[in-house]
Amino acid sequence: MIGNVRTALDAILGSVTTLQNAAGAGRAFELFVMTGIARELKARGFEVWLQRSDGSKIMPGDADRRFIQRGGAPTGVAGSAQGTNNASTIGFRWRRRPIWEIWNGVQFAGRSNASHEIDLAIVSESVGRALRALPAGGVPTGRPRVAIECKDVTAAGSVDEMRAFVARLYDATLLHAHHRYLPFTGPSQAIHPGSPPGGIHRSVLTYWQENRRTLNIIARKTGFVAGAAAMTGYYSVEPHGGIVVGSTNAAQLMDAVTDWIVRRGY
């Protein structure tokens, strides 16, 4: 799987990349999905690049062409002042439209002030830029436009696993009414880059609406029990099982994410 990741990174950069990945099969699985999405975006004509933790692009001729997957406990987004040795990201855009970033293993703060790790998240570059501008970085508050939970385990996905993912997204969702009691200036937005005021994607009125204007996926090496799959329709969570290197299911997952991005004009 790591070999596949290295090949994808090299294809995105157009040069040999040095991969520093965290230990554990689950972390390799996250990179496999992350780079697979990026490679599919590139194949569809998007501009795609690798990005250091300070926000600078990794160029094919750079002496330092490391792509770093942060190990240890999940954290927020590192500040640019902290250097380039924190977690790398992947940037993409369609022509002159706004830039988006793919993050791995970043915590998002919810309304309860609890932090929730999202294995893979796609957010606006403006959120990443605002957090990197803080001296010590920060944790974004709110829900990413794309949230993917990655499970490289042999047991089938359970009802409890689905419930936990839904609960995480519920706490991270900022609805329009929440501006009455949350400490943000102005009307509530769907995501706030930590401490700075403002945000992007004006909030909606109901969780039902937010569930359907975001893309929420559980990607698993194996499948799901029947009860777990039954929950996916109402909460708008896509179950993708059988995600292994070279499988049709893996290709369908990368296509599904890219199709969603294309349909929304990102």
Accessible surface in RSA format (square Angstrom, percent):
REM  Atomic radii and reference values for relative SASA: ProtOr
REM  Chains: A
REM  Algorithm: Lee & Richards
REM  Probe-radius: 1.40
REM  Slices: 20
REM RES _ NUM      All-atoms   Total-Side   Main-Chain    Non-polar    All polar
REM                ABS   REL    ABS   REL    ABS   REL    ABS   REL    ABS   REL
RES MET A   1    79.79  41.3  36.80  24.4  42.99 102.4  34.01  28.9  45.78  60.7
RES ILE A   2    37.88  21.6  35.89  26.7   1.99   4.8  35.89  25.8   1.99   5.4
RES GLY A   3    44.72  55.1   0.00   N/A  44.72  55.1  36.48 100.1   8.24  18.5
RES ASN A   4    41.07  28.3  31.35  30.3   9.72  23.4   9.62  23.1  31.45  30.4
RES VAL A   5     0.00   0.0   0.00   0.0   0.00   0.0   0.00   0.0   0.00   0.0
RES ARG A   6   109.01  45.8 108.20  55.2   0.81   1.9  36.65  50.1  72.36  43.9
RES THR A   7    78.99  56.2  74.88  75.9   4.12   9.8  51.05  68.6  27.95  42.2
RES ALA A   8     0.28   0.3   0.28   0.4   0.00   0.0   0.28   0.4   0.00   0.0
RES LEU A   9     0.30   0.2   0.30   0.2   0.00   0.0   0.30   0.2   0.00   0.0
RES ASP A  10    44.01  30.8  40.83  40.6   3.18   7.5  17.07  40.2  26.94  26.9
RES ALA A  11    46.87  43.1  28.51  44.0  18.35  41.7  39.55  55.7   7.31  19.4
RES ILE A  12     7.85   4.5   0.00   0.0   7.85  18.9   0.00   0.0   7.85  21.3
RES LEU A  13    14.24   7.9   3.74   2.7  10.50  26.4   6.02   4.2   8.22  22.1
RES GLY A  14    61.84  76.3   0.00   N/A  61.84  76.3  34.28  94.1  27.56  61.7
RES SER A  15    30.08  25.4  15.89  21.2  14.19  32.7  17.00  36.2  13.08  18.3
RES VAL A  16   103.76  68.3 102.01  92.3   1.76   4.2 102.01  88.6   1.76   4.8
RES THR A  17     9.29   6.6   0.65   0.7   8.64  20.6   0.65   0.9   8.64  13.1
RES THR A  18    76.83  54.6  72.31  73.3   4.52  10.8  44.81  60.2  32.01  48.4
RES LEU A  19    15.69   8.7   0.00   0.0  15.69  39.4   0.00   0.0  15.69  42.2
RES GLN A  20    76.91  43.0  70.06  51.2   6.85  16.3  31.88  67.9  45.03  34.2
RES ASN A  21    55.63  38.4  30.20  29.2  25.43  61.2   0.81   1.9  54.82  53.0
RES ALA A  22    11.58  10.6   3.05   4.7   8.53  19.4  11.22  15.8   0.36   0.9
RES ALA A  23    99.17  91.2  69.38 107.1  29.79  67.8  78.66 110.8  20.51  54.3
RES GLY A  24    49.97  61.6   0.00   N/A  49.97  61.6  34.95  95.9  15.01  33.6
RES ALA A  25    69.32  63.7  51.13  78.9  18.19  41.4  58.47  82.3  10.85  28.8
RES GLY A  26    32.77  40.4   0.00   N/A  32.77  40.4  24.89  68.3   7.87  17.6
RES ARG A  27    45.83  19.2  45.62  23.3   0.20   0.5  27.26  37.3  18.56  11.3
RES ALA A  28    11.06  10.2  11.04  17.0   0.02   0.0  11.04  15.5   0.02   0.0
RES PHE A  29     0.78   0.4   0.78   0.5   0.00   0.0   0.78   0.5   0.00   0.0
RES GLU A  30    13.44   7.7  13.44  10.2   0.00   0.0   0.25   0.5  13.19  10.8
RES LEU A  31     0.71   0.4   0.71   0.5   0.00   0.0   0.71   0.5   0.00   0.0
RES PHE A  32     9.85   4.9   9.74   6.0   0.10   0.3   9.74   5.9   0.10   0.3
RES VAL A  33     0.00   0.0   0.00   0.0   0.00   0.0   0.00   0.0   0.00   0.0
RES MET A  34     0.55   0.3   0.55   0.4   0.00   0.0   0.27   0.2   0.28   0.4
RES THR A  35     0.33   0.2   0.33   0.3   0.00   0.0   0.00   0.0   0.33   0.5
RES GLY A  36    11.41  14.1   0.00   N/A  11.41  14.1   8.90  24.4   2.51   5.6
RES ILE A  37     0.83   0.5   0.83   0.6   0.00   0.0   0.83   0.6   0.00   0.0
RES ALA A  38     0.00   0.0   0.00   0.0   0.00   0.0   0.00   0.0   0.00   0.0
RES ARG A  39    78.61  33.0  77.92  39.7   0.69   1.7  31.86  43.5  46.76  28.3
RES GLU A  40    39.97  22.9  37.76  28.6   2.21   5.3   3.25   6.3  36.72  30.0
RES LEU A  41     0.07   0.0   0.07   0.0   0.00   0.0   0.07   0.0   0.00   0.0
RES LYS A  42    84.30  41.1  74.01  45.4  10.29  24.5  40.12  36.1  44.18  47.1
RES ALA A  43    82.34  75.7  39.22  60.5  43.13  98.1  50.92  71.7  31.42  83.2
RES ARG A  44    83.57  35.1  59.96  30.6  23.61  56.2  38.78  53.0  44.79  27.1
RES GLY A  45    53.46  65.9   0.00   N/A  53.46  65.9  30.88  84.7  22.58  50.6
RES PHE A  46    11.62   5.8   4.71   2.9   6.91  18.0   4.71   2.9   6.91  19.8
RES GLU A  47    80.11  46.0  71.15  53.8   8.96  21.3  40.50  78.3  39.61  32.3
RES VAL A  48     9.38   6.2   0.00   0.0   9.38  22.6   0.00   0.0   9.38  25.4
RES TRP A  49    19.63   7.9  17.52   8.5   2.12   5.0  19.29  10.3   0.34   0.6
RES LEU A  50     0.13   0.1   0.00   0.0   0.13   0.3   0.00   0.0   0.13   0.3
RES GLN A  51     7.63   4.3   7.63   5.6   0.00   0.0   0.00   0.0   7.63   5.8
RES ARG A  52    33.71  14.2  32.27  16.5   1.44   3.4  10.65  14.5  23.06  14.0
RES SER A  53     7.57   6.4   2.04   2.7   5.53  12.7   5.56  11.9   2.00   2.8
RES ASP A  54    43.52  30.5  29.64  29.5  13.88  32.8   3.61   8.5  39.91  39.8
RES GLY A  55    25.36  31.3   0.00   N/A  25.36  31.3   6.82  18.7  18.54  41.5
RES SER A  56    45.37  38.3  35.27  47.1  10.10  23.3  42.49  90.5   2.88   4.0
RES LYS A  57    85.56  41.7  75.17  46.1  10.39  24.7  45.15  40.6  40.42  43.1
RES ILE A  58     3.11   1.8   0.03   0.0   3.09   7.4   0.03   0.0   3.09   8.4
RES MET A  59    98.93  51.2  98.93  65.5   0.00   0.0  91.32  77.6   7.61  10.1
RES PRO A  60    60.17  43.9  54.94  50.1   5.23  19.0  55.27  45.6   4.90  30.4
RES GLY A  61    74.96  92.4   0.00   N/A  74.96  92.4  41.75 114.6  33.21  74.4
RES ASP A  62    38.57  27.0  33.49  33.3   5.08  12.0  10.99  25.9  27.58  27.5
RES ALA A  63   113.92 104.7  68.94 106.4  44.98 102.3  79.28 111.7  34.64  91.8
RES ASP A  64    51.24  35.9  44.66  44.5   6.58  15.6  35.24  82.9  16.00  16.0
RES ARG A  65    64.99  27.3  61.99  31.6   3.00   7.1   3.26   4.5  61.73  37.4
RES ARG A  66    65.65  27.6  61.93  31.6   3.72   8.9  26.20  35.8  39.45  23.9
RES PHE A  67     1.60   0.8   1.60   1.0   0.00   0.0   1.60   1.0   0.00   0.0
RES ILE A  68    13.73   7.8  12.99   9.7   0.74   1.8  12.99   9.4   0.74   2.0
RES GLN A  69    10.18   5.7   1.02   0.7   9.16  21.8   4.39   9.4   5.79   4.4
RES ARG A  70    44.88  18.8  37.74  19.2   7.14  17.0  32.34  44.2  12.54   7.6
RES GLY A  71    37.77  46.6   0.00   N/A  37.77  46.6  18.30  50.2  19.47  43.6
RES GLY A  72    70.55  87.0   0.00   N/A  70.55  87.0  42.82 117.5  27.73  62.1
RES ALA A  73    79.41  73.0  59.14  91.3  20.27  46.1  65.28  91.9  14.13  37.4
RES PRO A  74    44.37  32.3  33.37  30.4  11.00  40.0  37.80  31.2   6.57  40.8
RES THR A  75    62.53  44.5  59.96  60.8   2.58   6.1  57.64  77.4   4.90   7.4
RES GLY A  76    10.63  13.1   0.00   N/A  10.63  13.1   4.02  11.0   6.62  14.8
RES VAL A  77    17.77  11.7  12.43  11.3   5.34  12.9  15.50  13.5   2.27   6.2
RES ALA A  78    16.31  15.0   7.25  11.2   9.06  20.6  12.45  17.5   3.86  10.2
RES GLY A  79     0.10   0.1   0.00   N/A   0.10   0.1   0.00   0.0   0.10   0.2
RES SER A  80    45.61  38.5  36.02  48.1   9.58  22.1  28.59  60.9  17.02  23.8
RES ALA A  81    89.56  82.3  44.80  69.1  44.76 101.8  57.75  81.3  31.80  84.2
RES GLN A  82    93.72  52.4  63.47  46.4  30.25  72.0  28.30  60.2  65.42  49.6
RES GLY A  83    29.58  36.5   0.00   N/A  29.58  36.5  29.36  80.6   0.23   0.5
RES THR A  84    41.78  29.7  35.99  36.5   5.78  13.8  20.39  27.4  21.39  32.3
RES ASN A  85   103.57  71.4  85.70  82.8  17.87  43.0  27.33  65.8  76.24  73.7
RES ASN A  86    41.00  28.3  39.04  37.7   1.96   4.7   2.24   5.4  38.76  37.5
RES ALA A  87    16.76  15.4  11.89  18.4   4.87  11.1  11.89  16.7   4.87  12.9
RES SER A  88     5.53   4.7   1.95   2.6   3.58   8.2   0.00   0.0   5.53   7.8
RES THR A  89    15.18  10.8  15.18  15.4   0.00   0.0  15.04  20.2   0.14   0.2
RES ILE A  90     0.00   0.0   0.00   0.0   0.00   0.0   0.00   0.0   0.00   0.0
RES GLY A  91     0.00   0.0   0.00   N/A   0.00   0.0   0.00   0.0   0.00   0.0
RES PHE A  92     0.00   0.0   0.00   0.0   0.00   0.0   0.00   0.0   0.00   0.0
RES ARG A  93    38.35  16.1  38.35  19.5   0.00   0.0   1.01   1.4  37.34  22.6
RES TRP A  94    60.37  24.2  60.37  29.2   0.00   0.0  49.72  26.5  10.65  17.3
RES ARG A  95   173.22  72.7 155.12  79.1  18.09  43.1  62.64  85.6 110.57  67.0
RES ARG A  96   197.58  83.0 175.55  89.5  22.03  52.5  82.26 112.4 115.33  69.9
RES ARG A  97   108.06  45.4 105.04  53.5   3.01   7.2  25.62  35.0  82.44  50.0
RES PRO A  98    94.84  69.1  85.44  77.9   9.39  34.1  94.53  78.0   0.31   1.9
RES ILE A  99    43.50  24.8  38.40  28.6   5.10  12.3  38.40  27.7   5.10  13.8
RES TRP A 100    12.36   5.0  12.36   6.0   0.00   0.0  10.95   5.8   1.41   2.3
RES GLU A 101     0.05   0.0   0.05   0.0   0.00   0.0   0.00   0.0   0.05   0.0
RES ILE A 102     0.89   0.5   0.89   0.7   0.00   0.0   0.89   0.6   0.00   0.0
RES TRP A 103     1.83   0.7   1.72   0.8   0.11   0.2   1.12   0.6   0.71   1.2
RES ASN A 104    12.47   8.6   6.50   6.3   5.97  14.4   5.96  14.3   6.52   6.3
RES GLY A 105     3.50   4.3   0.00   N/A   3.50   4.3   1.91   5.2   1.59   3.6
RES VAL A 106     8.01   5.3   7.91   7.2   0.09   0.2   7.91   6.9   0.09   0.3
RES GLN A 107    41.26  23.1  41.26  30.2   0.00   0.0   0.00   0.0  41.26  31.3
RES PHE A 108     0.35   0.2   0.35   0.2   0.00   0.0   0.35   0.2   0.00   0.0
RES ALA A 109    18.20  16.7  18.17  28.0   0.03   0.1  18.17  25.6   0.03   0.1
RES GLY A 110     3.35   4.1   0.00   N/A   3.35   4.1   0.19   0.5   3.16   7.1
RES ARG A 111    38.68  16.2  21.73  11.1  16.95  40.4   7.76  10.6  30.92  18.7
RES SER A 112    74.21  62.7  39.77  53.1  34.44  79.3  49.83 106.1  24.38  34.2
RES ASN A 113   136.73  94.3 111.12 107.4  25.61  61.7  26.97  64.9 109.76 106.1
RES ALA A 114    44.71  41.1  35.18  54.3   9.53  21.7  44.45  62.6   0.26   0.7
RES SER A 115    53.74  45.4  27.85  37.2  25.89  59.6   9.91  21.1  43.83  61.4
RES HIS A 116    34.65  18.9  31.56  21.9   3.09   7.9  24.28  25.0  10.37  12.1
RES GLU A 117    56.09  32.2  48.01  36.3   8.08  19.2  11.23  21.7  44.86  36.6
RES ILE A 118     3.60   2.0   2.83   2.1   0.77   1.9   3.07   2.2   0.53   1.4
RES ASP A 119    14.35  10.1  14.29  14.2   0.06   0.1   0.00   0.0  14.35  14.3
RES LEU A 120     2.06   1.1   1.80   1.3   0.26   0.6   2.06   1.4   0.00   0.0
RES ALA A 121     0.45   0.4   0.30   0.5   0.15   0.3   0.44   0.6   0.01   0.0
RES ILE A 122     2.24   1.3   2.24   1.7   0.00   0.0   2.24   1.6   0.00   0.0
RES VAL A 123     2.12   1.4   0.70   0.6   1.42   3.4   2.12   1.8   0.00   0.0
RES SER A 124    11.67   9.9  11.54  15.4   0.13   0.3   2.24   4.8   9.43  13.2
RES GLU A 125    33.97  19.5  33.97  25.7   0.00   0.0   5.14   9.9  28.83  23.5
RES SER A 126    34.66  29.3  29.50  39.4   5.16  11.9  28.62  60.9   6.04   8.5
RES VAL A 127     1.48   1.0   1.06   1.0   0.43   1.0   1.48   1.3   0.00   0.0
RES GLY A 128     0.00   0.0   0.00   N/A   0.00   0.0   0.00   0.0   0.00   0.0
RES ARG A 129   131.46  55.2 129.49  66.0   1.97   4.7  58.15  79.5  73.31  44.4
RES ALA A 130    26.16  24.1  17.23  26.6   8.93  20.3  25.02  35.2   1.14   3.0
RES LEU A 131     0.00   0.0   0.00   0.0   0.00   0.0   0.00   0.0   0.00   0.0
RES ARG A 132    18.61   7.8  16.81   8.6   1.80   4.3   3.73   5.1  14.88   9.0
RES ALA A 133    82.46  75.8  45.73  70.6  36.73  83.6  56.86  80.1  25.61  67.8
RES LEU A 134    45.20  25.2  44.71  32.0   0.48   1.2  44.85  31.5   0.35   0.9
RES PRO A 135   107.78  78.6  98.78  90.0   9.01  32.7 102.42  84.6   5.37  33.4
RES ALA A 136    77.86  71.6  59.95  92.5  17.91  40.7  60.83  85.7  17.02  45.1
RES GLY A 137    10.40  12.8   0.00   N/A  10.40  12.8   0.00   0.0  10.40  23.3
RES GLY A 138    20.59  25.4   0.00   N/A  20.59  25.4  19.27  52.9   1.32   2.9
RES VAL A 139    47.52  31.3  38.64  35.0   8.88  21.4  38.64  33.6   8.88  24.1
RES PRO A 140     0.00   0.0   0.00   0.0   0.00   0.0   0.00   0.0   0.00   0.0
RES THR A 141    20.37  14.5  20.37  20.7   0.00   0.0   8.41  11.3  11.96  18.1
RES GLY A 142     0.00   0.0   0.00   N/A   0.00   0.0   0.00   0.0   0.00   0.0
RES ARG A 143     1.62   0.7   1.62   0.8   0.00   0.0   0.14   0.2   1.48   0.9
RES PRO A 144     1.03   0.7   0.28   0.3   0.75   2.7   0.97   0.8   0.06   0.3
RES ARG A 145     5.41   2.3   5.02   2.6   0.39   0.9   2.77   3.8   2.64   1.6
RES VAL A 146     0.40   0.3   0.37   0.3   0.02   0.1   0.40   0.3   0.00   0.0
RES ALA A 147     0.05   0.0   0.00   0.0   0.05   0.1   0.00   0.0   0.05   0.1
RES ILE A 148     1.46   0.8   1.40   1.0   0.05   0.1   1.40   1.0   0.05   0.1
RES GLU A 149    11.91   6.8  11.57   8.8   0.33   0.8   1.12   2.2  10.78   8.8
RES CYS A 150    12.17   9.2   0.27   0.3  11.90  28.0   0.27   0.7  11.90  12.8
RES LYS A 151    58.90  28.7  57.58  35.3   1.33   3.2  10.34   9.3  48.56  51.7
RES ASP A 152    32.00  22.4  10.91  10.9  21.09  49.9   0.36   0.8  31.65  31.6
RES VAL A 153    68.04  44.8  62.81  56.9   5.23  12.6  68.04  59.1   0.00   0.0
RES THR A 154   113.86  81.0  97.59  98.9  16.28  38.8  66.47  89.3  47.39  71.6
RES ALA A 155    68.53  63.0  58.15  89.7  10.38  23.6  68.13  95.9   0.40   1.1
RES ALA A 156    49.93  45.9  31.96  49.3  17.97  40.9  32.03  45.1  17.90  47.4
RES GLY A 157     0.28   0.4   0.00   N/A   0.28   0.4   0.28   0.8   0.00   0.0
RES SER A 158    48.08  40.6  46.62  62.2   1.46   3.4  35.55  75.7  12.53  17.6
RES VAL A 159    41.42  27.3  39.85  36.1   1.57   3.8  39.85  34.6   1.57   4.2
RES ASP A 160    96.15  67.3  90.61  90.2   5.54  13.1  30.49  71.8  65.66  65.5
RES GLU A 161    33.10  19.0  23.17  17.5   9.94  23.7  19.09  36.9  14.01  11.4
RES MET A 162     1.50   0.8   1.18   0.8   0.32   0.8   1.04   0.9   0.46   0.6
RES ARG A 163   137.13  57.6 132.99  67.8   4.15   9.9  42.78  58.5  94.35  57.2
RES ALA A 164    49.65  45.7  38.31  59.1  11.34  25.8  46.21  65.1   3.45   9.1
RES PHE A 165     1.06   0.5   1.06   0.7   0.00   0.0   1.06   0.6   0.00   0.0
RES VAL A 166    23.08  15.2  21.97  19.9   1.11   2.7  22.38  19.4   0.70   1.9
RES ALA A 167    56.84  52.3  49.89  77.0   6.94  15.8  54.14  76.2   2.70   7.1
RES ARG A 168    45.34  19.0  42.53  21.7   2.81   6.7   8.49  11.6  36.85  22.3
RES LEU A 169     6.21   3.5   6.05   4.3   0.16   0.4   6.21   4.4   0.00   0.0
RES TYR A 170   114.48  53.4 110.96  63.1   3.52   9.2  76.05  57.1  38.43  47.4
RES ASP A 171    18.40  12.9  18.40  18.3   0.00   0.0  10.38  24.4   8.01   8.0
RES ALA A 172     1.90   1.7   1.88   2.9   0.02   0.1   1.90   2.7   0.00   0.0
RES THR A 173     0.03   0.0   0.00   0.0   0.03   0.1   0.03   0.0   0.00   0.0
RES LEU A 174     1.89   1.1   0.38   0.3   1.51   3.8   0.38   0.3   1.51   4.1
RES LEU A 175    13.25   7.4  13.25   9.5   0.00   0.0  13.25   9.3   0.00   0.0
RES HIS A 176    64.50  35.3  64.50  44.8   0.00   0.0  39.15  40.3  25.35  29.5
RES ALA A 177    47.03  43.2  43.30  66.8   3.73   8.5  44.18  62.2   2.85   7.6
RES HIS A 178    15.31   8.4  15.31  10.6   0.00   0.0   4.45   4.6  10.86  12.6
RES HIS A 179    62.92  34.4  50.88  35.4  12.04  30.8  26.43  27.2  36.49  42.5
RES ARG A 180   194.76  81.8 156.42  79.7  38.34  91.3  54.60  74.6 140.16  84.9
RES TYR A 181   142.82  66.7 110.93  63.1  31.90  83.0 104.12  78.2  38.70  47.7
RES LEU A 182    21.34  11.9  14.39  10.3   6.95  17.5  14.58  10.2   6.77  18.2
RES PRO A 183   123.58  90.1  87.07  79.4  36.51 132.7 103.77  85.7  19.81 123.1
RES PHE A 184    39.25  19.6  20.57  12.7  18.67  48.6  24.11  14.6  15.14  43.3
RES THR A 185    99.27  70.6  86.65  87.8  12.62  30.1  84.43 113.4  14.84  22.4
RES GLY A 186    47.94  59.1   0.00   N/A  47.94  59.1  32.39  88.9  15.55  34.8
RES PRO A 187    60.01  43.7  55.81  50.9   4.20  15.3  57.17  47.2   2.83  17.6
RES SER A 188     0.17   0.1   0.17   0.2   0.00   0.0   0.17   0.4   0.00   0.0
RES GLN A 189    23.34  13.1  23.34  17.1   0.00   0.0   2.79   5.9  20.55  15.6
RES ALA A 190     0.23   0.2   0.11   0.2   0.12   0.3   0.11   0.2   0.12   0.3
RES ILE A 191     3.10   1.8   3.10   2.3   0.00   0.0   3.10   2.2   0.00   0.0
RES HIS A 192     0.36   0.2   0.36   0.2   0.00   0.0   0.36   0.4   0.00   0.0
RES PRO A 193     9.06   6.6   9.06   8.3   0.00   0.0   9.06   7.5   0.00   0.0
RES GLY A 194    14.61  18.0   0.00   N/A  14.61  18.0  10.43  28.6   4.19   9.4
RES SER A 195   102.63  86.7  67.60  90.2  35.03  80.7  39.29  83.7  63.34  88.7
RES PRO A 196    32.14  23.4  25.96  23.7   6.18  22.5  31.77  26.2   0.37   2.3
RES PRO A 197    98.04  71.5  78.65  71.7  19.38  70.5  82.31  68.0  15.72  97.7
RES GLY A 198    32.19  39.7   0.00   N/A  32.19  39.7  31.37  86.1   0.82   1.8
RES GLY A 199    32.92  40.6   0.00   N/A  32.92  40.6   4.08  11.2  28.84  64.6
RES ILE A 200    40.47  23.0  35.95  26.8   4.51  10.9  40.47  29.1   0.00   0.0
RES HIS A 201    55.89  30.5  38.91  27.0  16.98  43.4  28.44  29.3  27.45  31.9
RES ARG A 202   136.42  57.3 125.77  64.1  10.65  25.4  59.23  81.0  77.19  46.8
RES SER A 203    12.17  10.3   0.00   0.0  12.17  28.0   0.04   0.1  12.13  17.0
RES VAL A 204    27.38  18.0  22.51  20.4   4.87  11.7  27.30  23.7   0.09   0.2
RES LEU A 205   129.05  71.9 112.85  80.7  16.21  40.7 113.22  79.5  15.84  42.6
RES THR A 206    63.12  44.9  60.15  61.0   2.97   7.1  61.14  82.1   1.98   3.0
RES TYR A 207    62.97  29.4  61.51  35.0   1.46   3.8  56.30  42.3   6.67   8.2
RES TRP A 208   137.09  55.0 132.47  64.1   4.62  10.8 119.75  63.9  17.34  28.1
RES GLN A 209    71.81  40.2  66.92  48.9   4.90  11.7  20.36  43.3  51.45  39.0
RES GLU A 210     1.23   0.7   1.23   0.9   0.00   0.0   0.50   1.0   0.73   0.6
RES ASN A 211    15.17  10.5  15.17  14.7   0.00   0.0   0.00   0.0  15.17  14.7
RES ARG A 212    73.81  31.0  56.85  29.0  16.96  40.4  35.11  48.0  38.70  23.5
RES ARG A 213    66.92  28.1  60.01  30.6   6.91  16.5  41.55  56.8  25.37  15.4
RES THR A 214     4.74   3.4   0.00   0.0   4.74  11.3   0.00   0.0   4.74   7.2
RES LEU A 215     7.60   4.2   7.27   5.2   0.33   0.8   7.60   5.3   0.00   0.0
RES ASN A 216     0.77   0.5   0.04   0.0   0.72   1.7   0.00   0.0   0.77   0.7
RES ILE A 217     0.00   0.0   0.00   0.0   0.00   0.0   0.00   0.0   0.00   0.0
RES ILE A 218     0.23   0.1   0.23   0.2   0.00   0.0   0.23   0.2   0.00   0.0
RES ALA A 219     0.00   0.0   0.00   0.0   0.00   0.0   0.00   0.0   0.00   0.0
RES ARG A 220     2.82   1.2   2.82   1.4   0.00   0.0   0.00   0.0   2.82   1.7
RES LYS A 221    84.93  41.4  78.64  48.3   6.29  15.0  34.48  31.0  50.45  53.7
RES THR A 222    38.57  27.4  32.95  33.4   5.63  13.4  38.57  51.8   0.00   0.0
RES GLY A 223    33.29  41.1   0.00   N/A  33.29  41.1  23.92  65.7   9.37  21.0
RES PHE A 224    44.43  22.2  14.03   8.7  30.41  79.1  14.03   8.5  30.41  87.0
RES VAL A 225    60.53  39.8  54.02  48.9   6.52  15.7  60.53  52.6   0.00   0.0
RES ALA A 226    89.25  82.1  69.44 107.2  19.81  45.1  77.00 108.4  12.25  32.4
RES GLY A 227    34.08  42.0   0.00   N/A  34.08  42.0  25.44  69.8   8.64  19.4
RES ALA A 228     0.14   0.1   0.14   0.2   0.00   0.0   0.14   0.2   0.00   0.0
RES ALA A 229    43.69  40.2  35.95  55.5   7.74  17.6  36.21  51.0   7.48  19.8
RES ALA A 230    83.77  77.0  46.86  72.3  36.91  84.0  59.94  84.4  23.82  63.1
RES MET A 231    40.47  21.0  34.17  22.6   6.31  15.0  38.74  32.9   1.74   2.3
RES THR A 232    17.13  12.2  15.44  15.7   1.68   4.0   1.65   2.2  15.48  23.4
RES GLY A 233    55.28  68.2   0.00   N/A  55.28  68.2  44.33 121.6  10.95  24.5
RES TYR A 234   144.91  67.7 134.52  76.5  10.39  27.0  96.49  72.5  48.41  59.7
RES TYR A 235    78.09  36.5  76.34  43.4   1.75   4.5  32.19  24.2  45.90  56.6
RES SER A 236    33.15  28.0  22.37  29.9  10.78  24.8  10.03  21.4  23.12  32.4
RES VAL A 237     4.51   3.0   0.62   0.6   3.89   9.4   0.98   0.9   3.53   9.6
RES GLU A 238    65.25  37.5  64.25  48.6   1.00   2.4  30.87  59.7  34.38  28.1
RES PRO A 239    51.97  37.9  34.10  31.1  17.87  65.0  34.10  28.2  17.87 111.1
RES HIS A 240    30.32  16.6  26.79  18.6   3.53   9.0  20.64  21.3   9.67  11.3
RES GLY A 241    18.32  22.6   0.00   N/A  18.32  22.6   7.37  20.2  10.95  24.5
RES GLY A 242    23.75  29.3   0.00   N/A  23.75  29.3  20.00  54.9   3.75   8.4
RES ILE A 243     0.39   0.2   0.24   0.2   0.15   0.4   0.24   0.2   0.15   0.4
RES VAL A 244    59.77  39.3  59.77  54.1   0.00   0.0  59.77  51.9   0.00   0.0
RES VAL A 245    67.82  44.6  46.57  42.2  21.25  51.2  46.57  40.5  21.25  57.6
RES GLY A 246    79.63  98.2   0.00   N/A  79.63  98.2  41.27 113.3  38.36  85.9
RES SER A 247    27.88  23.6  14.61  19.5  13.27  30.6  24.05  51.2   3.82   5.4
RES THR A 248    97.56  69.4  86.30  87.5  11.26  26.8  54.19  72.8  43.37  65.6
RES ASN A 249    62.09  42.8  60.47  58.4   1.62   3.9   6.62  15.9  55.46  53.6
RES ALA A 250     5.16   4.7   5.13   7.9   0.03   0.1   5.16   7.3   0.00   0.0
RES ALA A 251    54.41  50.0  46.13  71.2   8.28  18.8  52.98  74.6   1.43   3.8
RES GLN A 252    98.20  54.9  94.21  68.8   3.99   9.5  31.95  68.0  66.25  50.2
RES LEU A 253     0.00   0.0   0.00   0.0   0.00   0.0   0.00   0.0   0.00   0.0
RES MET A 254    16.20   8.4  16.20  10.7   0.00   0.0  16.20  13.8   0.00   0.0
RES ASP A 255    53.71  37.6  53.71  53.5   0.00   0.0  12.52  29.5  41.19  41.1
RES ALA A 256    25.48  23.4  15.85  24.5   9.63  21.9  22.33  31.4   3.15   8.3
RES VAL A 257     0.00   0.0   0.00   0.0   0.00   0.0   0.00   0.0   0.00   0.0
RES THR A 258     0.00   0.0   0.00   0.0   0.00   0.0   0.00   0.0   0.00   0.0
RES ASP A 259    52.09  36.5  50.18  49.9   1.91   4.5  10.76  25.3  41.33  41.2
RES TRP A 260     8.49   3.4   8.49   4.1   0.00   0.0   5.66   3.0   2.83   4.6
RES ILE A 261     0.09   0.0   0.09   0.1   0.00   0.0   0.09   0.1   0.00   0.0
RES VAL A 262    73.65  48.5  59.69  54.0  13.96  33.6  62.36  54.2  11.29  30.6
RES ARG A 263   161.07  67.6 123.07  62.7  38.00  90.5  71.63  97.9  89.45  54.2
RES ARG A 264    91.23  38.3  65.68  33.5  25.55  60.8  31.69  43.3  59.53  36.1
RES GLY A 265    31.35  38.7   0.00   N/A  31.35  38.7  19.73  54.2  11.61  26.0
RES TYR A 266    28.96  13.5  26.16  14.9   2.80   7.3  20.23  15.2   8.73  10.8
END  Absolute sums over single chains surface
CHAIN  1 A    10963.6       8306.6       2657.0       6433.1       4530.4
END  Absolute sums over all chains
TOTAL         10963.6       8306.6       2657.0       6433.1       4530.4
